[in-house]
Amino acid sequence: MVTPMKMSNLIVDARLTEPPSEVSVFRDVSMYASVFLDLSVLVQCSRQDADLYWYWLRNRGAFDFVDDIVEPNEESGILLSCLRGNIAVKDLKAETLNFVIHQLIRIAG
């Protein structure tokens, strides 16, 4: 019997950390994924934008639960994106937080 492989990464499209998304909601999602679902949280962006996102998140206290910044298609896992992915949302706001958490539990839990 083949058991499904457990996803071990949450890959977040870096654009979901920019306004109009709320950085605090990104931090909540990354904390939940890391602490309660034991996922490695990866922020996905182009190599040329990696430093920009690193400073953006670090200066806003949102890098605590991020394990790395990766390029698109560099890692596999649960993709949280504004375009397409396992979980697709327009932005990360208080209004979408419950939806994202429930989807993470459904997929990774």
PDB file as gemmi writes it, atoms N, CA and C in Angstrom:
CRYST1    1.000    1.000    1.000  90.00  90.00  90.00 P 1                      
ATOM      1  N   MET A   1       0.846  -1.184   0.000  1.00  0.00           N  
ATOM      2  CA  MET A   1       0.000   0.000   0.000  1.00  0.00           C  
ATOM      3  C   MET A   1       0.889   1.244   0.000  1.00  0.00           C  
ATOM      4  N   VAL A   2       0.589   2.149  -0.877  1.00  0.00           N  
ATOM      5  CA  VAL A   2       1.349   3.386  -0.985  1.00  0.00           C  
ATOM      6  C   VAL A   2       0.646   4.463  -0.164  1.00  0.00           C  
ATOM      7  N   THR A   3       1.400   5.086   0.724  1.00  0.00           N  
ATOM      8  CA  THR A   3       0.826   6.177   1.516  1.00  0.00           C  
ATOM      9  C   THR A   3       1.207   7.495   0.875  1.00  0.00           C  
ATOM     10  N   PRO A   4       0.321   8.479   0.900  1.00  0.00           N  
ATOM     11  CA  PRO A   4       0.654   9.775   0.307  1.00  0.00           C  
ATOM     12  C   PRO A   4       1.826  10.422   1.032  1.00  0.00           C  
ATOM     13  N   MET A   5       2.678  11.068   0.251  1.00  0.00           N  
ATOM     14  CA  MET A   5       3.829  11.742   0.835  1.00  0.00           C  
ATOM     15  C   MET A   5       3.372  13.009   1.560  1.00  0.00           C  
ATOM     16  N   LYS A   6       3.818  13.181   2.767  1.00  0.00           N  
ATOM     17  CA  LYS A   6       3.451  14.362   3.549  1.00  0.00           C  
ATOM     18  C   LYS A   6       4.252  15.560   3.053  1.00  0.00           C  
ATOM     19  N   MET A   7       3.558  16.633   2.803  1.00  0.00           N  
ATOM     20  CA  MET A   7       4.213  17.868   2.391  1.00  0.00           C  
ATOM     21  C   MET A   7       4.975  18.425   3.588  1.00  0.00           C  
ATOM     22  N   SER A   8       6.182  18.895   3.347  1.00  0.00           N  
ATOM     23  CA  SER A   8       6.970  19.411   4.465  1.00  0.00           C  
ATOM     24  C   SER A   8       7.299  20.894   4.317  1.00  0.00           C  
ATOM     25  N   ASN A   9       6.914  21.501   3.199  1.00  0.00           N  
ATOM     26  CA  ASN A   9       7.184  22.922   2.967  1.00  0.00           C  
ATOM     27  C   ASN A   9       5.898  23.687   2.702  1.00  0.00           C  
ATOM     28  N   LEU A  10       5.831  24.875   3.241  1.00  0.00           N  
ATOM     29  CA  LEU A  10       4.822  25.843   2.816  1.00  0.00           C  
ATOM     30  C   LEU A  10       5.577  26.897   2.029  1.00  0.00           C  
ATOM     31  N   ILE A  11       5.250  27.026   0.756  1.00  0.00           N  
ATOM     32  CA  ILE A  11       5.909  27.993  -0.116  1.00  0.00           C  
ATOM     33  C   ILE A  11       4.942  29.144  -0.337  1.00  0.00           C  
ATOM     34  N   VAL A  12       5.334  30.327   0.125  1.00  0.00           N  
ATOM     35  CA  VAL A  12       4.474  31.506   0.048  1.00  0.00           C  
ATOM     36  C   VAL A  12       5.004  32.438  -1.037  1.00  0.00           C  
ATOM     37  N   ASP A  13       4.141  32.773  -1.985  1.00  0.00           N  
ATOM     38  CA  ASP A  13       4.489  33.750  -3.006  1.00  0.00           C  
ATOM     39  C   ASP A  13       4.804  35.073  -2.303  1.00  0.00           C  
ATOM     40  N   ALA A  14       5.980  35.613  -2.546  1.00  0.00           N  
ATOM     41  CA  ALA A  14       6.420  36.829  -1.848  1.00  0.00           C  
ATOM     42  C   ALA A  14       5.468  38.000  -2.062  1.00  0.00           C  
ATOM     43  N   ARG A  15       4.751  38.020  -3.169  1.00  0.00           N  
ATOM     44  CA  ARG A  15       3.815  39.126  -3.412  1.00  0.00           C  
ATOM     45  C   ARG A  15       2.719  39.187  -2.358  1.00  0.00           C  
ATOM     46  N   LEU A  16       2.481  38.064  -1.675  1.00  0.00           N  
ATOM     47  CA  LEU A  16       1.467  38.054  -0.612  1.00  0.00           C  
ATOM     48  C   LEU A  16       1.953  38.729   0.666  1.00  0.00           C  
ATOM     49  N   THR A  17       3.189  39.186   0.691  1.00  0.00           N  
ATOM     50  CA  THR A  17       3.684  39.935   1.851  1.00  0.00           C  
ATOM     51  C   THR A  17       3.599  41.439   1.617  1.00  0.00           C  
ATOM     52  N   GLU A  18       3.285  41.842   0.408  1.00  0.00           N  
ATOM     53  CA  GLU A  18       3.212  43.262   0.048  1.00  0.00           C  
ATOM     54  C   GLU A  18       1.806  43.796   0.293  1.00  0.00           C  
ATOM     55  N   PRO A  19       1.687  45.114   0.516  1.00  0.00           N  
ATOM     56  CA  PRO A  19       0.351  45.706   0.569  1.00  0.00           C  
ATOM     57  C   PRO A  19      -0.378  45.449  -0.753  1.00  0.00           C  
ATOM     58  N   PRO A  20      -1.668  45.186  -0.720  1.00  0.00           N  
ATOM     59  CA  PRO A  20      -2.618  45.374   0.380  1.00  0.00           C  
ATOM     60  C   PRO A  20      -2.651  44.240   1.394  1.00  0.00           C  
ATOM     61  N   SER A  21      -1.816  43.203   1.227  1.00  0.00           N  
ATOM     62  CA  SER A  21      -1.754  42.161   2.255  1.00  0.00           C  
ATOM     63  C   SER A  21      -1.234  42.764   3.558  1.00  0.00           C  
ATOM     64  N   GLU A  22      -1.627  42.134   4.651  1.00  0.00           N  
ATOM     65  CA  GLU A  22      -1.198  42.588   5.970  1.00  0.00           C  
ATOM     66  C   GLU A  22      -0.036  41.721   6.441  1.00  0.00           C  
ATOM     67  N   VAL A  23       1.080  42.352   6.745  1.00  0.00           N  
ATOM     68  CA  VAL A  23       2.269  41.618   7.163  1.00  0.00           C  
ATOM     69  C   VAL A  23       1.977  40.792   8.411  1.00  0.00           C  
ATOM     70  N   SER A  24       1.153  41.299   9.298  1.00  0.00           N  
ATOM     71  CA  SER A  24       0.834  40.553  10.525  1.00  0.00           C  
ATOM     72  C   SER A  24       0.101  39.247  10.205  1.00  0.00           C  
ATOM     73  N   VAL A  25      -0.721  39.241   9.179  1.00  0.00           N  
ATOM     74  CA  VAL A  25      -1.424  38.013   8.791  1.00  0.00           C  
ATOM     75  C   VAL A  25      -0.431  37.029   8.174  1.00  0.00           C  
ATOM     76  N   PHE A  26       0.518  37.527   7.379  1.00  0.00           N  
ATOM     77  CA  PHE A  26       1.568  36.652   6.864  1.00  0.00           C  
ATOM     78  C   PHE A  26       2.318  36.006   8.028  1.00  0.00           C  
ATOM     79  N   ARG A  27       2.641  36.797   9.047  1.00  0.00           N  
ATOM     80  CA  ARG A  27       3.351  36.251  10.207  1.00  0.00           C  
ATOM     81  C   ARG A  27       2.508  35.210  10.924  1.00  0.00           C  
ATOM     82  N   ASP A  28       1.207  35.450  11.057  1.00  0.00           N  
ATOM     83  CA  ASP A  28       0.320  34.477  11.695  1.00  0.00           C  
ATOM     84  C   ASP A  28       0.286  33.165  10.917  1.00  0.00           C  
ATOM     85  N   VAL A  29       0.186  33.248   9.605  1.00  0.00           N  
ATOM     86  CA  VAL A  29       0.154  32.049   8.768  1.00  0.00           C  
ATOM     87  C   VAL A  29       1.474  31.293   8.871  1.00  0.00           C  
ATOM     88  N   SER A  30       2.577  32.022   8.789  1.00  0.00           N  
ATOM     89  CA  SER A  30       3.882  31.353   8.857  1.00  0.00           C  
ATOM     90  C   SER A  30       4.110  30.733  10.237  1.00  0.00           C  
ATOM     91  N   MET A  31       3.663  31.402  11.302  1.00  0.00           N  
ATOM     92  CA  MET A  31       3.791  30.835  12.645  1.00  0.00           C  
ATOM     93  C   MET A  31       2.951  29.571  12.784  1.00  0.00           C  
ATOM     94  N   TYR A  32       1.728  29.609  12.322  1.00  0.00           N  
ATOM     95  CA  TYR A  32       0.845  28.444  12.437  1.00  0.00           C  
ATOM     96  C   TYR A  32       1.430  27.263  11.671  1.00  0.00           C  
ATOM     97  N   ALA A  33       1.881  27.524  10.448  1.00  0.00           N  
ATOM     98  CA  ALA A  33       2.439  26.449   9.628  1.00  0.00           C  
ATOM     99  C   ALA A  33       3.682  25.856  10.276  1.00  0.00           C  
ATOM    100  N   SER A  34       4.525  26.690  10.821  1.00  0.00           N  
ATOM    101  CA  SER A  34       5.777  26.235  11.418  1.00  0.00           C  
ATOM    102  C   SER A  34       5.550  25.512  12.744  1.00  0.00           C  
ATOM    103  N   VAL A  35       4.781  26.112  13.632  1.00  0.00           N  
ATOM    104  CA  VAL A  35       4.632  25.589  14.992  1.00  0.00           C  
ATOM    105  C   VAL A  35       3.646  24.429  15.065  1.00  0.00           C  
ATOM    106  N   PHE A  36       2.481  24.572  14.457  1.00  0.00           N  
ATOM    107  CA  PHE A  36       1.424  23.576  14.622  1.00  0.00           C  
ATOM    108  C   PHE A  36       1.413  22.503  13.538  1.00  0.00           C  
ATOM    109  N   LEU A  37       1.905  22.828  12.341  1.00  0.00           N  
ATOM    110  CA  LEU A  37       1.886  21.842  11.257  1.00  0.00           C  
ATOM    111  C   LEU A  37       3.282  21.325  10.916  1.00  0.00           C  
ATOM    112  N   ASP A  38       4.287  21.825  11.600  1.00  0.00           N  
ATOM    113  CA  ASP A  38       5.670  21.394  11.404  1.00  0.00           C  
ATOM    114  C   ASP A  38       6.114  21.512   9.942  1.00  0.00           C  
ATOM    115  N   LEU A  39       5.758  22.623   9.321  1.00  0.00           N  
ATOM    116  CA  LEU A  39       6.159  22.889   7.944  1.00  0.00           C  
ATOM    117  C   LEU A  39       7.317  23.878   7.931  1.00  0.00           C  
ATOM    118  N   SER A  40       8.194  23.721   6.967  1.00  0.00           N  
ATOM    119  CA  SER A  40       9.223  24.731   6.719  1.00  0.00           C  
ATOM    120  C   SER A  40       8.586  25.810   5.862  1.00  0.00           C  
ATOM    121  N   VAL A  41       8.700  27.046   6.276  1.00  0.00           N  
ATOM    122  CA  VAL A  41       8.084  28.152   5.553  1.00  0.00           C  
ATOM    123  C   VAL A  41       9.131  28.779   4.636  1.00  0.00           C  
ATOM    124  N   LEU A  42       8.820  28.785   3.356  1.00  0.00           N  
ATOM    125  CA  LEU A  42       9.713  29.333   2.346  1.00  0.00           C  
ATOM    126  C   LEU A  42       9.004  30.463   1.619  1.00  0.00           C  
ATOM    127  N   VAL A  43       9.688  31.558   1.409  1.00  0.00           N  
ATOM    128  CA  VAL A  43       9.147  32.676   0.641  1.00  0.00           C  
ATOM    129  C   VAL A  43       9.725  32.558  -0.765  1.00  0.00           C  
ATOM    130  N   GLN A  44       8.858  32.602  -1.751  1.00  0.00           N  
ATOM    131  CA  GLN A  44       9.272  32.406  -3.137  1.00  0.00           C  
ATOM    132  C   GLN A  44       9.284  33.716  -3.903  1.00  0.00           C  
ATOM    133  N   CYS A  45      10.442  34.039  -4.483  1.00  0.00           N  
ATOM    134  CA  CYS A  45      10.570  35.229  -5.321  1.00  0.00           C  
ATOM    135  C   CYS A  45      11.769  35.046  -6.242  1.00  0.00           C  
ATOM    136  N   SER A  46      11.922  35.963  -7.171  1.00  0.00           N  
ATOM    137  CA  SER A  46      13.073  35.895  -8.063  1.00  0.00           C  
ATOM    138  C   SER A  46      14.341  36.217  -7.276  1.00  0.00           C  
ATOM    139  N   ARG A  47      15.441  35.738  -7.772  1.00  0.00           N  
ATOM    140  CA  ARG A  47      16.724  35.945  -7.089  1.00  0.00           C  
ATOM    141  C   ARG A  47      17.011  37.434  -6.906  1.00  0.00           C  
ATOM    142  N   GLN A  48      16.682  38.246  -7.907  1.00  0.00           N  
ATOM    143  CA  GLN A  48      16.990  39.682  -7.830  1.00  0.00           C  
ATOM    144  C   GLN A  48      16.163  40.402  -6.767  1.00  0.00           C  
ATOM    145  N   ASP A  49      15.033  39.818  -6.353  1.00  0.00           N  
ATOM    146  CA  ASP A  49      14.184  40.454  -5.340  1.00  0.00           C  
ATOM    147  C   ASP A  49      14.388  39.886  -3.931  1.00  0.00           C  
ATOM    148  N   ALA A  50      15.216  38.874  -3.783  1.00  0.00           N  
ATOM    149  CA  ALA A  50      15.359  38.191  -2.491  1.00  0.00           C  
ATOM    150  C   ALA A  50      15.786  39.134  -1.373  1.00  0.00           C  
ATOM    151  N   ASP A  51      16.776  39.992  -1.621  1.00  0.00           N  
ATOM    152  CA  ASP A  51      17.233  40.921  -0.576  1.00  0.00           C  
ATOM    153  C   ASP A  51      16.137  41.902  -0.186  1.00  0.00           C  
ATOM    154  N   LEU A  52      15.395  42.377  -1.156  1.00  0.00           N  
ATOM    155  CA  LEU A  52      14.300  43.311  -0.906  1.00  0.00           C  
ATOM    156  C   LEU A  52      13.268  42.686   0.033  1.00  0.00           C  
ATOM    157  N   TYR A  53      12.854  41.467  -0.255  1.00  0.00           N  
ATOM    158  CA  TYR A  53      11.861  40.805   0.595  1.00  0.00           C  
ATOM    159  C   TYR A  53      12.443  40.451   1.963  1.00  0.00           C  
ATOM    160  N   TRP A  54      13.715  40.080   2.012  1.00  0.00           N  
ATOM    161  CA  TRP A  54      14.334  39.762   3.291  1.00  0.00           C  
ATOM    162  C   TRP A  54      14.294  40.994   4.214  1.00  0.00           C  
ATOM    163  N   TYR A  55      14.723  42.154   3.698  1.00  0.00           N  
ATOM    164  CA  TYR A  55      14.690  43.388   4.497  1.00  0.00           C  
ATOM    165  C   TYR A  55      13.261  43.781   4.852  1.00  0.00           C  
ATOM    166  N   TRP A  56      12.358  43.681   3.890  1.00  0.00           N  
ATOM    167  CA  TRP A  56      10.950  44.028   4.113  1.00  0.00           C  
ATOM    168  C   TRP A  56      10.381  43.219   5.270  1.00  0.00           C  
ATOM    169  N   LEU A  57      10.541  41.912   5.247  1.00  0.00           N  
ATOM    170  CA  LEU A  57       9.972  41.048   6.276  1.00  0.00           C  
ATOM    171  C   LEU A  57      10.713  41.186   7.605  1.00  0.00           C  
ATOM    172  N   ARG A  58      12.013  41.251   7.574  1.00  0.00           N  
ATOM    173  CA  ARG A  58      12.787  41.362   8.805  1.00  0.00           C  
ATOM    174  C   ARG A  58      12.476  42.662   9.537  1.00  0.00           C  
ATOM    175  N   ASN A  59      12.389  43.762   8.805  1.00  0.00           N  
ATOM    176  CA  ASN A  59      12.124  45.060   9.435  1.00  0.00           C  
ATOM    177  C   ASN A  59      10.715  45.174   9.990  1.00  0.00           C  
ATOM    178  N   ARG A  60       9.822  44.300   9.591  1.00  0.00           N  
ATOM    179  CA  ARG A  60       8.445  44.314  10.088  1.00  0.00           C  
ATOM    180  C   ARG A  60       8.178  43.172  11.067  1.00  0.00           C  
ATOM    181  N   GLY A  61       9.226  42.478  11.481  1.00  0.00           N  
ATOM    182  CA  GLY A  61       9.072  41.397  12.455  1.00  0.00           C  
ATOM    183  C   GLY A  61       8.363  40.182  11.916  1.00  0.00           C  
ATOM    184  N   ALA A  62       8.424  39.962  10.615  1.00  0.00           N  
ATOM    185  CA  ALA A  62       7.677  38.873  10.010  1.00  0.00           C  
ATOM    186  C   ALA A  62       8.573  37.746   9.493  1.00  0.00           C  
ATOM    187  N   PHE A  63       9.859  37.784   9.806  1.00  0.00           N  
ATOM    188  CA  PHE A  63      10.781  36.765   9.302  1.00  0.00           C  
ATOM    189  C   PHE A  63      11.052  35.673  10.340  1.00  0.00           C  
ATOM    190  N   ASP A  64      10.413  35.759  11.510  1.00  0.00           N  
ATOM    191  CA  ASP A  64      10.685  34.830  12.610  1.00  0.00           C  
ATOM    192  C   ASP A  64      10.487  33.367  12.241  1.00  0.00           C  
ATOM    193  N   PHE A  65       9.467  33.067  11.460  1.00  0.00           N  
ATOM    194  CA  PHE A  65       9.129  31.683  11.159  1.00  0.00           C  
ATOM    195  C   PHE A  65       9.446  31.311   9.714  1.00  0.00           C  
ATOM    196  N   VAL A  66      10.155  32.161   8.999  1.00  0.00           N  
ATOM    197  CA  VAL A  66      10.555  31.885   7.625  1.00  0.00           C  
ATOM    198  C   VAL A  66      11.906  31.180   7.654  1.00  0.00           C  
ATOM    199  N   ASP A  67      11.983  30.054   6.956  1.00  0.00           N  
ATOM    200  CA  ASP A  67      13.223  29.286   6.934  1.00  0.00           C  
ATOM    201  C   ASP A  67      14.173  29.712   5.826  1.00  0.00           C  
ATOM    202  N   ASP A  68      13.611  30.167   4.699  1.00  0.00           N  
ATOM    203  CA  ASP A  68      14.482  30.528   3.579  1.00  0.00           C  
ATOM    204  C   ASP A  68      13.680  31.291   2.535  1.00  0.00           C  
ATOM    205  N   ILE A  69      14.415  31.932   1.647  1.00  0.00           N  
ATOM    206  CA  ILE A  69      13.834  32.567   0.466  1.00  0.00           C  
ATOM    207  C   ILE A  69      14.329  31.762  -0.725  1.00  0.00           C  
ATOM    208  N   VAL A  70      13.398  31.307  -1.555  1.00  0.00           N  
ATOM    209  CA  VAL A  70      13.739  30.430  -2.673  1.00  0.00           C  
ATOM    210  C   VAL A  70      13.223  31.002  -3.989  1.00  0.00           C  
ATOM    211  N   GLU A  71      13.804  30.522  -5.071  1.00  0.00           N  
ATOM    212  CA  GLU A  71      13.342  30.902  -6.399  1.00  0.00           C  
ATOM    213  C   GLU A  71      12.175  30.007  -6.811  1.00  0.00           C  
ATOM    214  N   PRO A  72      11.356  30.467  -7.753  1.00  0.00           N  
ATOM    215  CA  PRO A  72      10.243  29.638  -8.234  1.00  0.00           C  
ATOM    216  C   PRO A  72      10.736  28.272  -8.730  1.00  0.00           C  
ATOM    217  N   ASN A  73       9.993  27.241  -8.394  1.00  0.00           N  
ATOM    218  CA  ASN A  73      10.257  25.854  -8.794  1.00  0.00           C  
ATOM    219  C   ASN A  73      11.541  25.275  -8.204  1.00  0.00           C  
ATOM    220  N   GLU A  74      12.110  25.933  -7.225  1.00  0.00           N  
ATOM    221  CA  GLU A  74      13.317  25.411  -6.577  1.00  0.00           C  
ATOM    222  C   GLU A  74      12.977  24.340  -5.551  1.00  0.00           C  
ATOM    223  N   GLU A  75      11.838  24.480  -4.883  1.00  0.00           N  
ATOM    224  CA  GLU A  75      11.403  23.536  -3.857  1.00  0.00           C  
ATOM    225  C   GLU A  75       9.974  23.097  -4.149  1.00  0.00           C  
ATOM    226  N   SER A  76       9.599  21.964  -3.584  1.00  0.00           N  
ATOM    227  CA  SER A  76       8.219  21.500  -3.714  1.00  0.00           C  
ATOM    228  C   SER A  76       7.535  21.616  -2.354  1.00  0.00           C  
ATOM    229  N   GLY A  77       6.223  21.672  -2.392  1.00  0.00           N  
ATOM    230  CA  GLY A  77       5.459  21.780  -1.161  1.00  0.00           C  
ATOM    231  C   GLY A  77       4.098  22.382  -1.423  1.00  0.00           C  
ATOM    232  N   ILE A  78       3.473  22.848  -0.373  1.00  0.00           N  
ATOM    233  CA  ILE A  78       2.160  23.487  -0.464  1.00  0.00           C  
ATOM    234  C   ILE A  78       2.396  24.924  -0.923  1.00  0.00           C  
ATOM    235  N   LEU A  79       1.812  25.283  -2.047  1.00  0.00           N  
ATOM    236  CA  LEU A  79       2.015  26.624  -2.595  1.00  0.00           C  
ATOM    237  C   LEU A  79       0.850  27.528  -2.214  1.00  0.00           C  
ATOM    238  N   LEU A  80       1.171  28.616  -1.518  1.00  0.00           N  
ATOM    239  CA  LEU A  80       0.208  29.663  -1.183  1.00  0.00           C  
ATOM    240  C   LEU A  80       0.535  30.841  -2.084  1.00  0.00           C  
ATOM    241  N   SER A  81      -0.376  31.127  -3.008  1.00  0.00           N  
ATOM    242  CA  SER A  81      -0.074  32.111  -4.043  1.00  0.00           C  
ATOM    243  C   SER A  81      -1.278  32.984  -4.338  1.00  0.00           C  
ATOM    244  N   CYS A  82      -1.008  34.120  -4.966  1.00  0.00           N  
ATOM    245  CA  CYS A  82      -2.099  35.005  -5.365  1.00  0.00           C  
ATOM    246  C   CYS A  82      -2.606  34.650  -6.765  1.00  0.00           C  
ATOM    247  N   LEU A  83      -1.914  33.821  -7.490  1.00  0.00           N  
ATOM    248  CA  LEU A  83      -2.340  33.448  -8.839  1.00  0.00           C  
ATOM    249  C   LEU A  83      -2.912  32.039  -8.887  1.00  0.00           C  
ATOM    250  N   ARG A  84      -2.072  31.077  -8.599  1.00  0.00           N  
ATOM    251  CA  ARG A  84      -2.520  29.684  -8.586  1.00  0.00           C  
ATOM    252  C   ARG A  84      -1.618  28.909  -7.633  1.00  0.00           C  
ATOM    253  N   GLY A  85      -2.159  27.864  -7.112  1.00  0.00           N  
ATOM    254  CA  GLY A  85      -1.402  27.051  -6.174  1.00  0.00           C  
ATOM    255  C   GLY A  85      -2.361  26.165  -5.418  1.00  0.00           C  
ATOM    256  N   ASN A  86      -1.836  25.465  -4.415  1.00  0.00           N  
ATOM    257  CA  ASN A  86      -2.706  24.643  -3.581  1.00  0.00           C  
ATOM    258  C   ASN A  86      -3.708  25.514  -2.831  1.00  0.00           C  
ATOM    259  N   ILE A  87      -3.262  26.703  -2.446  1.00  0.00           N  
ATOM    260  CA  ILE A  87      -4.130  27.686  -1.793  1.00  0.00           C  
ATOM    261  C   ILE A  87      -3.938  29.004  -2.537  1.00  0.00           C  
ATOM    262  N   ALA A  88      -5.003  29.512  -3.115  1.00  0.00           N  
ATOM    263  CA  ALA A  88      -4.921  30.764  -3.874  1.00  0.00           C  
ATOM    264  C   ALA A  88      -5.807  31.817  -3.215  1.00  0.00           C  
ATOM    265  N   VAL A  89      -5.199  32.928  -2.865  1.00  0.00           N  
ATOM    266  CA  VAL A  89      -5.926  34.061  -2.293  1.00  0.00           C  
ATOM    267  C   VAL A  89      -5.420  35.334  -2.958  1.00  0.00           C  
ATOM    268  N   LYS A  90      -6.288  36.325  -3.030  1.00  0.00           N  
ATOM    269  CA  LYS A  90      -5.903  37.600  -3.634  1.00  0.00           C  
ATOM    270  C   LYS A  90      -4.861  38.313  -2.777  1.00  0.00           C  
ATOM    271  N   ASP A  91      -5.071  38.257  -1.465  1.00  0.00           N  
ATOM    272  CA  ASP A  91      -4.134  38.863  -0.524  1.00  0.00           C  
ATOM    273  C   ASP A  91      -4.319  38.224   0.847  1.00  0.00           C  
ATOM    274  N   LEU A  92      -3.360  38.452   1.719  1.00  0.00           N  
ATOM    275  CA  LEU A  92      -3.444  37.943   3.081  1.00  0.00           C  
ATOM    276  C   LEU A  92      -3.927  39.067   3.984  1.00  0.00           C  
ATOM    277  N   LYS A  93      -5.165  38.962   4.379  1.00  0.00           N  
ATOM    278  CA  LYS A  93      -5.785  39.932   5.279  1.00  0.00           C  
ATOM    279  C   LYS A  93      -6.520  39.173   6.364  1.00  0.00           C  
ATOM    280  N   ALA A  94      -6.963  39.887   7.362  1.00  0.00           N  
ATOM    281  CA  ALA A  94      -7.715  39.257   8.451  1.00  0.00           C  
ATOM    282  C   ALA A  94      -8.910  38.474   7.911  1.00  0.00           C  
ATOM    283  N   GLU A  95      -9.507  38.970   6.834  1.00  0.00           N  
ATOM    284  CA  GLU A  95     -10.679  38.324   6.251  1.00  0.00           C  
ATOM    285  C   GLU A  95     -10.352  36.980   5.599  1.00  0.00           C  
ATOM    286  N   THR A  96      -9.113  36.764   5.185  1.00  0.00           N  
ATOM    287  CA  THR A  96      -8.749  35.506   4.519  1.00  0.00           C  
ATOM    288  C   THR A  96      -7.965  34.561   5.432  1.00  0.00           C  
ATOM    289  N   LEU A  97      -7.630  35.003   6.640  1.00  0.00           N  
ATOM    290  CA  LEU A  97      -6.799  34.206   7.535  1.00  0.00           C  
ATOM    291  C   LEU A  97      -7.423  32.851   7.846  1.00  0.00           C  
ATOM    292  N   ASN A  98      -8.690  32.805   8.254  1.00  0.00           N  
ATOM    293  CA  ASN A  98      -9.328  31.530   8.587  1.00  0.00           C  
ATOM    294  C   ASN A  98      -9.360  30.583   7.402  1.00  0.00           C  
ATOM    295  N   PHE A  99      -9.645  31.105   6.219  1.00  0.00           N  
ATOM    296  CA  PHE A  99      -9.663  30.266   5.020  1.00  0.00           C  
ATOM    297  C   PHE A  99      -8.293  29.623   4.793  1.00  0.00           C  
ATOM    298  N   VAL A 100      -7.247  30.423   4.874  1.00  0.00           N  
ATOM    299  CA  VAL A 100      -5.889  29.914   4.635  1.00  0.00           C  
ATOM    300  C   VAL A 100      -5.515  28.865   5.676  1.00  0.00           C  
ATOM    301  N   ILE A 101      -5.777  29.136   6.940  1.00  0.00           N  
ATOM    302  CA  ILE A 101      -5.447  28.182   8.009  1.00  0.00           C  
ATOM    303  C   ILE A 101      -6.207  26.873   7.810  1.00  0.00           C  
ATOM    304  N   HIS A 102      -7.491  26.939   7.505  1.00  0.00           N  
ATOM    305  CA  HIS A 102      -8.286  25.724   7.297  1.00  0.00           C  
ATOM    306  C   HIS A 102      -7.772  24.925   6.094  1.00  0.00           C  
ATOM    307  N   GLN A 103      -7.372  25.622   5.044  1.00  0.00           N  
ATOM    308  CA  GLN A 103      -6.814  24.927   3.881  1.00  0.00           C  
ATOM    309  C   GLN A 103      -5.495  24.256   4.232  1.00  0.00           C  
ATOM    310  N   LEU A 104      -4.660  24.930   5.005  1.00  0.00           N  
ATOM    311  CA  LEU A 104      -3.395  24.339   5.436  1.00  0.00           C  
ATOM    312  C   LEU A 104      -3.647  23.073   6.268  1.00  0.00           C  
ATOM    313  N   ILE A 105      -4.599  23.136   7.172  1.00  0.00           N  
ATOM    314  CA  ILE A 105      -4.917  21.972   8.000  1.00  0.00           C  
ATOM    315  C   ILE A 105      -5.421  20.834   7.121  1.00  0.00           C  
ATOM    316  N   ARG A 106      -6.275  21.165   6.160  1.00  0.00           N  
ATOM    317  CA  ARG A 106      -6.827  20.147   5.260  1.00  0.00           C  
ATOM    318  C   ARG A 106      -5.722  19.469   4.451  1.00  0.00           C  
ATOM    319  N   ILE A 107      -4.770  20.225   3.971  1.00  0.00           N  
ATOM    320  CA  ILE A 107      -3.733  19.682   3.098  1.00  0.00           C  
ATOM    321  C   ILE A 107      -2.596  19.033   3.900  1.00  0.00           C  
ATOM    322  N   ALA A 108      -2.128  19.696   4.941  1.00  0.00           N  
ATOM    323  CA  ALA A 108      -0.939  19.236   5.661  1.00  0.00           C  
ATOM    324  C   ALA A 108      -1.244  18.484   6.947  1.00  0.00           C  
ATOM    325  N   GLY A 109      -2.418  18.722   7.488  1.00  0.00           N  
ATOM    326  CA  GLY A 109      -2.734  18.156   8.803  1.00  0.00           C  
ATOM    327  C   GLY A 109      -3.087  16.746   8.737  1.00  0.00           C  
TER     328      GLY A 109                                                      
END                                                                             
